[in-house]
Amino acid sequence: MFKAKVRGIYSTALTRLLLENGFKIVQPSATIRERFKLVPSPEDCSQPDLEINDRFDKQGVNVVGDSAAVEKVAAILLNYLDDVIIRRTHSIFASLQSNSMEDSLNLPEILREVNSSTSHQIIRIDVEFPGLSKRKLDEIRSAIVPTLSGHHYYKAYGGRAASIVEMAEKLLEKGYPIREVEELFRECMLREYPYKGSKINIEHVKVNGRVFQLGEAQILEFNEDKQHIILMRVFSTQGIYDGLKITKEPGDYAITRMKIGGLYFHTSYFSKDGNYKGTYVNINTPIEIYPGKIRYVDLEVDVCMWPDGRIQKIDFDKLERAVQLGYISERLRELASKVIEEVIANLNPQVEREAGLIISRGTTN
């Protein structure tokens, strides 16, 4: 039986998953001991086989420990969570205290190294919990303690939102009706949402963990009820639009239409004179909105459409490769494939052209 020490905002949900899959929890916090009715034992203070702690950005956890124990955790998470991302960017460590890092290795390579050595091996994985994973972890946590929908999202959101969700859940624990608590919570969160005319950044996270800032965008519209948001960016430099392979010129602008929680979004490009240049549809994990930024994990594959109506999906091989390397599950690849087919079936150049022109003209009138 592997022993695990768990800390952080995901600790209740992860503790339940670990216990259900044969792990023993050691060095539990007082809250975890109470919630799971863990009986004190001499092993409580023993050295764990692995430790789980929040990432600095709260978007997931770091798991460090014995290779076999960490491998089992990775398998559990990939089995339970549809869009979890497992990054094995820190491979074999000499010990838990080691600061040296090997070159990036994928799971099969790590396991070959581990299996070929009889010495004790320590590995580390970086785990990201996108939108679907956070929702599933909410469900798992709710079986143990009253949990507001969106709990882990708001805890990752941090600041005032994290404090408000804690207060709301204390009301649930006291027996207040969930509908009343949710309505009160929603009212308290209203001031946290963006508004028309404000600026927001787009944080584009790659499956391998690299983060790209797509630049500051102006919010043209935000429909809170439908969770639809429309953004506009104006470009000042020359270049090439990825995927479309067409020239970007100073004065061009992009209109991005997305839905919070959506698995894709459209970006249509126009010249400064309003001529439609093409549309790029990004396939991603659920879009989340945080203070000053929109965030998602890009699933590599995209769909492009040109003004003549030609449509092409690109980089599908990168999505397949992400599965082979153990970053994502086969289920997530299948989900992305279904989303792609939906996108292709509904793309229309005339709709994109007219929507972009109407929106952009509305900002200058």
NORWOHU-V242985 format. One record per helix or strand of 2 or more residues. SS is the DSSP state (@ for helix, = for strand). FROM is the first residue (numbers start at 1). TO is the last residue. If there is no record, write none. Layout:
[[SS	FROM	TO] [SS	FROM	TO]]
//
This chain:
[[=	3	6] [@	11	20] [=	24	25] [@	30	35] [@	42	45] [=	50	54] [=	60	66] [@	67	80] [=	85	93] [@	107	115] [=	122	128] [@	131	142] [@	151	157] [@	159	173] [@	178	192] [=	199	206] [=	211	223] [=	228	234] [=	239	241] [=	246	248] [=	253	259] [=	264	270] [=	276	284] [=	288	290] [=	293	305] [=	311	314] [@	316	324] [@	330	346] [@	349	364]]
//
